Amino acid sequence: MRKLIYDDDGVAVFKIGSKYYIRYDAGTHQIVIREDEISEDEAKQVMAGTAKATQVLFAVQRRLTAMGVDPFVSNVYN
């Protein structure tokens, strides 16, 4: 079951089972919604405020890039 545990300033954190996911706009000139898995610790950091949330988003983007995934392309399909 998908449970919303945080939603503020365009950043949302969901929990599905024991996993955490962050949903955010990764676009620069247009809206590009992404959902990516994060750790429980990162979820707590996101909920601590904008500065920490930004650090987590940069870390997620670095991980995606290291895996060969373009972090600025949506992975959410309706």
N, CA, C and O atoms as a GROMACS GRO file, in nm:
protein
  312
    1MET      N    1   0.084  -0.118   0.000
    1MET     CA    2   0.000   0.000   0.000
    1MET      C    3   0.089   0.125   0.000
    1MET      O    4   0.186   0.133   0.075
    2ARG      N    5   0.054   0.218  -0.083
    2ARG     CA    6   0.129   0.344  -0.095
    2ARG      C    7   0.076   0.445   0.008
    2ARG      O    8  -0.042   0.478   0.009
    3LYS      N    9   0.167   0.492   0.093
    3LYS     CA   10   0.127   0.585   0.199
    3LYS      C   11   0.208   0.714   0.187
    3LYS      O   12   0.331   0.711   0.193
    4LEU      N   13   0.140   0.826   0.171
    4LEU     CA   14   0.205   0.956   0.167
    4LEU      C   15   0.244   0.994   0.309
    4LEU      O   16   0.158   1.000   0.398
    5ILE      N   17   0.372   1.019   0.331
    5ILE     CA   18   0.416   1.056   0.466
    5ILE      C   19   0.467   1.199   0.475
    5ILE      O   20   0.489   1.251   0.585
    6TYR      N   21   0.487   1.264   0.359
    6TYR     CA   22   0.536   1.402   0.360
    6TYR      C   23   0.505   1.465   0.225
    6TYR      O   24   0.521   1.400   0.121
    7ASP      N   25   0.461   1.590   0.225
    7ASP     CA   26   0.434   1.661   0.100
    7ASP      C   27   0.446   1.811   0.128
    7ASP      O   28   0.361   1.870   0.194
    8ASP      N   29   0.553   1.872   0.074
    8ASP     CA   30   0.574   2.014   0.097
    8ASP      C   31   0.660   2.072  -0.015
    8ASP      O   32   0.760   2.012  -0.055
    9ASP      N   33   0.620   2.186  -0.065
    9ASP     CA   34   0.698   2.262  -0.163
    9ASP      C   35   0.738   2.178  -0.286
    9ASP      O   36   0.850   2.189  -0.336
   10GLY      N   37   0.643   2.096  -0.334
   10GLY     CA   38   0.667   2.019  -0.455
   10GLY      C   39   0.746   1.892  -0.437
   10GLY      O   40   0.780   1.825  -0.535
   11VAL      N   41   0.776   1.856  -0.312
   11VAL     CA   42   0.849   1.733  -0.283
   11VAL      C   43   0.762   1.645  -0.194
   11VAL      O   44   0.712   1.690  -0.090
   12ALA      N   45   0.743   1.520  -0.236
   12ALA     CA   46   0.661   1.428  -0.158
   12ALA      C   47   0.743   1.302  -0.129
   12ALA      O   48   0.824   1.259  -0.210
   13VAL      N   49   0.719   1.245  -0.011
   13VAL     CA   50   0.782   1.119   0.027
   13VAL      C   51   0.670   1.018   0.052
   13VAL      O   52   0.575   1.045   0.125
   14PHE      N   53   0.683   0.902  -0.012
   14PHE     CA   54   0.587   0.794   0.002
   14PHE      C   55   0.657   0.673   0.062
   14PHE      O   56   0.778   0.656   0.048
   15LYS      N   57   0.579   0.591   0.129
   15LYS     CA   58   0.630   0.463   0.179
   15LYS      C   59   0.544   0.353   0.118
   15LYS      O   60   0.421   0.356   0.126
   16ILE      N   61   0.611   0.257   0.057
   16ILE     CA   62   0.543   0.140   0.002
   16ILE      C   63   0.609   0.019   0.065
   16ILE      O   64   0.724  -0.012   0.036
   17GLY      N   65   0.535  -0.049   0.151
   17GLY     CA   66   0.595  -0.158   0.227
   17GLY      C   67   0.703  -0.102   0.318
   17GLY      O   68   0.675  -0.016   0.402
   18SER      N   69   0.825  -0.149   0.301
   18SER     CA   70   0.936  -0.098   0.383
   18SER      C   71   1.026  -0.002   0.304
   18SER      O   72   1.130   0.041   0.355
   19LYS      N   73   0.988   0.030   0.181
   19LYS     CA   74   1.070   0.116   0.096
   19LYS      C   75   1.013   0.258   0.091
   19LYS      O   76   0.892   0.280   0.100
   20TYR      N   77   1.105   0.355   0.075
   20TYR     CA   78   1.069   0.496   0.067
   20TYR      C   79   1.098   0.548  -0.073
   20TYR      O   80   1.195   0.508  -0.137
   21TYR      N   81   1.011   0.637  -0.120
   21TYR     CA   82   1.027   0.698  -0.252
   21TYR      C   83   1.006   0.848  -0.242
   21TYR      O   84   0.922   0.895  -0.165
   22ILE      N   85   1.081   0.922  -0.321
   22ILE     CA   86   1.066   1.066  -0.326
   22ILE      C   87   1.010   1.102  -0.464
   22ILE      O   88   1.056   1.052  -0.566
   23ARG      N   89   0.910   1.190  -0.465
   23ARG     CA   90   0.850   1.239  -0.590
   23ARG      C   91   0.879   1.388  -0.597
   23ARG      O   92   0.853   1.462  -0.503
   24TYR      N   93   0.934   1.431  -0.711
   24TYR     CA   94   0.977   1.570  -0.723
   24TYR      C   95   0.980   1.612  -0.869
   24TYR      O   96   0.974   1.528  -0.959
   25ASP      N   97   0.989   1.742  -0.891
   25ASP     CA   98   1.002   1.798  -1.025
   25ASP      C   99   1.150   1.815  -1.054
   25ASP      O  100   1.217   1.899  -0.993
   26ALA      N  101   1.202   1.736  -1.148
   26ALA     CA  102   1.344   1.740  -1.183
   26ALA      C  103   1.372   1.831  -1.301
   26ALA      O  104   1.487   1.842  -1.345
   27GLY      N  105   1.268   1.895  -1.352
   27GLY     CA  106   1.285   1.979  -1.470
   27GLY      C  107   1.346   2.114  -1.439
   27GLY      O  108   1.340   2.163  -1.326
   28THR      N  109   1.406   2.171  -1.540
   28THR     CA  110   1.461   2.305  -1.525
   28THR      C  111   1.375   2.407  -1.600
   28THR      O  112   1.342   2.512  -1.545
   29HIS      N  113   1.340   2.377  -1.723
   29HIS     CA  114   1.259   2.469  -1.803
   29HIS      C  115   1.117   2.419  -1.824
   29HIS      O  116   1.032   2.494  -1.871
   30GLN      N  117   1.092   2.295  -1.789
   30GLN     CA  118   0.958   2.239  -1.798
   30GLN      C  119   0.942   2.138  -1.685
   30GLN      O  120   1.039   2.096  -1.623
   31ILE      N  121   0.819   2.099  -1.660
   31ILE     CA  122   0.792   2.006  -1.552
   31ILE      C  123   0.833   1.865  -1.593
   31ILE      O  124   0.793   1.815  -1.698
   32VAL      N  125   0.915   1.802  -1.508
   32VAL     CA  126   0.962   1.666  -1.529
   32VAL      C  127   0.950   1.594  -1.394
   32VAL      O  128   1.037   1.607  -1.308
   33ILE      N  129   0.842   1.519  -1.377
   33ILE     CA  130   0.817   1.452  -1.250
   33ILE      C  131   0.892   1.319  -1.246
   33ILE      O  132   0.886   1.239  -1.339
   34ARG      N  133   0.963   1.298  -1.135
   34ARG     CA  134   1.034   1.171  -1.111
   34ARG      C  135   0.993   1.115  -0.977
   34ARG      O  136   0.956   1.189  -0.885
   35GLU      N  137   0.999   0.984  -0.966
   35GLU     CA  138   0.986   0.914  -0.839
   35GLU      C  139   1.105   0.820  -0.828
   35GLU      O  140   1.126   0.736  -0.916
   36ASP      N  141   1.182   0.834  -0.722
   36ASP     CA  142   1.301   0.752  -0.705
   36ASP      C  143   1.307   0.699  -0.562
   36ASP      O  144   1.261   0.764  -0.468
   37GLU      N  145   1.365   0.580  -0.548
   37GLU     CA  146   1.378   0.519  -0.416
   37GLU      C  147   1.485   0.592  -0.335
   37GLU      O  148   1.590   0.629  -0.387
   38ILE      N  149   1.456   0.611  -0.207
   38ILE     CA  150   1.552   0.671  -0.113
   38ILE      C  151   1.554   0.586   0.013
   38ILE      O  152   1.467   0.501   0.034
   39SER      N  153   1.653   0.609   0.095
   39SER     CA  154   1.663   0.534   0.221
   39SER      C  155   1.572   0.598   0.327
   39SER      O  156   1.523   0.710   0.310
   40GLU      N  157   1.551   0.526   0.434
   40GLU     CA  158   1.471   0.580   0.545
   40GLU      C  159   1.539   0.705   0.601
   40GLU      O  160   1.472   0.802   0.636
   41ASP      N  161   1.672   0.701   0.612
   41ASP     CA  162   1.747   0.816   0.662
   41ASP      C  163   1.728   0.937   0.571
   41ASP      O  164   1.708   1.049   0.618
   42GLU      N  165   1.733   0.914   0.440
   42GLU     CA  166   1.712   1.024   0.346
   42GLU      C  167   1.570   1.078   0.357
   42GLU      O  168   1.548   1.198   0.346
   43ALA      N  169   1.472   0.990   0.379
   43ALA     CA  170   1.333   1.035   0.397
   43ALA      C  171   1.323   1.128   0.518
   43ALA      O  172   1.255   1.231   0.513
   44LYS      N  173   1.390   1.092   0.625
   44LYS     CA  174   1.390   1.177   0.745
   44LYS      C  175   1.456   1.311   0.717
   44LYS      O  176   1.410   1.415   0.766
   45GLN      N  177   1.564   1.310   0.639
   45GLN     CA  178   1.632   1.435   0.605
   45GLN      C  179   1.541   1.526   0.523
   45GLN      O  180   1.537   1.647   0.546
   46VAL      N  181   1.469   1.469   0.427
   46VAL     CA  182   1.377   1.547   0.345
   46VAL      C  183   1.275   1.617   0.434
   46VAL      O  184   1.244   1.735   0.413
   47MET      N  185   1.223   1.545   0.532
   47MET     CA  186   1.121   1.601   0.621
   47MET      C  187   1.178   1.705   0.717
   47MET      O  188   1.102   1.774   0.785
   48ALA      N  189   1.312   1.716   0.725
   48ALA     CA  190   1.376   1.811   0.816
   48ALA      C  191   1.378   1.953   0.761
   48ALA      O  192   1.405   2.048   0.834
   49GLY      N  193   1.350   1.969   0.632
   49GLY     CA  194   1.347   2.104   0.576
   49GLY      C  195   1.406   2.113   0.437
   49GLY      O  196   1.464   2.017   0.385
   50THR      N  197   1.390   2.229   0.377
   50THR     CA  198   1.427   2.251   0.238
   50THR      C  199   1.576   2.229   0.211
   50THR      O  200   1.611   2.168   0.110
   51ALA      N  201   1.662   2.276   0.298
   51ALA     CA  202   1.806   2.261   0.274
   51ALA      C  203   1.846   2.114   0.270
   51ALA      O  204   1.920   2.072   0.182
   52LYS      N  205   1.796   2.036   0.365
   52LYS     CA  206   1.827   1.892   0.368
   52LYS      C  207   1.762   1.821   0.249
   52LYS      O  208   1.822   1.731   0.190
   53ALA      N  209   1.640   1.861   0.213
   53ALA     CA  210   1.572   1.800   0.098
   53ALA      C  211   1.652   1.822  -0.029
   53ALA      O  212   1.664   1.732  -0.112
   54THR      N  213   1.707   1.941  -0.044
   54THR     CA  214   1.789   1.972  -0.161
   54THR      C  215   1.913   1.884  -0.165
   54THR      O  216   1.951   1.835  -0.272
   55GLN      N  217   1.975   1.862  -0.051
   55GLN     CA  218   2.093   1.774  -0.045
   55GLN      C  219   2.057   1.631  -0.086
   55GLN      O  220   2.132   1.566  -0.158
   56VAL      N  221   1.941   1.584  -0.041
   56VAL     CA  222   1.896   1.449  -0.077
   56VAL      C  223   1.870   1.441  -0.227
   56VAL      O  224   1.908   1.343  -0.292
   57LEU      N  225   1.805   1.543  -0.283
   57LEU     CA  226   1.777   1.543  -0.428
   57LEU      C  227   1.907   1.541  -0.509
   57LEU      O  228   1.916   1.469  -0.609
   58PHE      N  229   2.006   1.617  -0.468
   58PHE     CA  230   2.135   1.614  -0.538
   58PHE      C  231   2.199   1.476  -0.527
   58PHE      O  232   2.256   1.427  -0.624
   59ALA      N  233   2.190   1.413  -0.410
   59ALA     CA  234   2.246   1.278  -0.392
   59ALA      C  235   2.174   1.177  -0.482
   59ALA      O  236   2.238   1.090  -0.541
   60VAL      N  237   2.042   1.188  -0.491
   60VAL     CA  238   1.964   1.099  -0.578
   60VAL      C  239   2.007   1.118  -0.723
   60VAL      O  240   2.027   1.021  -0.796
   61GLN      N  241   2.022   1.243  -0.765
   61GLN     CA  242   2.063   1.271  -0.903
   61GLN      C  243   2.204   1.217  -0.932
   61GLN      O  244   2.229   1.166  -1.041
   62ARG      N  245   2.294   1.227  -0.836
   62ARG     CA  246   2.429   1.171  -0.855
   62ARG      C  247   2.423   1.019  -0.868
   62ARG      O  248   2.492   0.961  -0.952
   63ARG      N  249   2.342   0.954  -0.784
   63ARG     CA  250   2.328   0.808  -0.792
   63ARG      C  251   2.272   0.765  -0.927
   63ARG      O  252   2.322   0.671  -0.989
   64LEU      N  253   2.169   0.836  -0.972
   64LEU     CA  254   2.109   0.803  -1.102
   64LEU      C  255   2.212   0.817  -1.214
   64LEU      O  256   2.223   0.730  -1.300
   65THR      N  257   2.285   0.926  -1.212
   65THR     CA  258   2.387   0.950  -1.315
   65THR      C  259   2.493   0.840  -1.312
   65THR      O  260   2.535   0.792  -1.418
   66ALA      N  261   2.535   0.799  -1.193
   66ALA     CA  262   2.635   0.694  -1.180
   66ALA      C  263   2.584   0.560  -1.235
   66ALA      O  264   2.662   0.477  -1.279
   67MET      N  265   2.451   0.540  -1.231
   67MET     CA  266   2.391   0.418  -1.283
   67MET      C  267   2.361   0.428  -1.433
   67MET      O  268   2.311   0.333  -1.494
   68GLY      N  269   2.392   0.545  -1.492
   68GLY     CA  270   2.366   0.563  -1.634
   68GLY      C  271   2.224   0.608  -1.666
   68GLY      O  272   2.180   0.598  -1.780
   69VAL      N  273   2.152   0.657  -1.565
   69VAL     CA  274   2.014   0.704  -1.582
   69VAL      C  275   2.015   0.856  -1.588
   69VAL      O  276   2.079   0.922  -1.506
   70ASP      N  277   1.944   0.912  -1.685
   70ASP     CA  278   1.932   1.058  -1.695
   70ASP      C  279   1.836   1.106  -1.586
   70ASP      O  280   1.717   1.076  -1.592
   71PRO      N  281   1.884   1.181  -1.486
   71PRO     CA  282   1.800   1.224  -1.376
   71PRO      C  283   1.702   1.335  -1.413
   71PRO      O  284   1.621   1.377  -1.329
   72PHE      N  285   1.707   1.383  -1.536
   72PHE     CA  286   1.620   1.493  -1.578
   72PHE      C  287   1.514   1.447  -1.676
   72PHE      O  288   1.456   1.528  -1.748
   73VAL      N  289   1.489   1.316  -1.680
   73VAL     CA  290   1.385   1.259  -1.766
   73VAL      C  291   1.283   1.193  -1.674
   73VAL      O  292   1.319   1.118  -1.583
   74SER      N  293   1.156   1.221  -1.698
   74SER     CA  294   1.050   1.166  -1.613
   74SER      C  295   1.048   1.014  -1.618
   74SER      O  296   1.070   0.953  -1.723
   75ASN      N  297   1.021   0.954  -1.504
   75ASN     CA  298   0.999   0.810  -1.498
   75ASN      C  299   0.859   0.779  -1.444
   75ASN      O  300   0.831   0.667  -1.402
   76VAL      N  301   0.771   0.880  -1.447
   76VAL     CA  302   0.633   0.867  -1.400
   76VAL      C  303   0.542   0.874  -1.522
   76VAL      O  304   0.543   0.971  -1.597
   77TYR      N  305   0.465   0.769  -1.540
   77TYR     CA  306   0.374   0.763  -1.654
   77TYR      C  307   0.233   0.742  -1.602
   77TYR      O  308   0.208   0.650  -1.524
   78ASN      N  309   0.144   0.826  -1.644
   78ASN     CA  310   0.004   0.816  -1.597
   78ASN      C  311  -0.076   0.723  -1.682
   78ASN      O  312  -0.195   0.703  -1.657
   0.00000   0.00000   0.00000
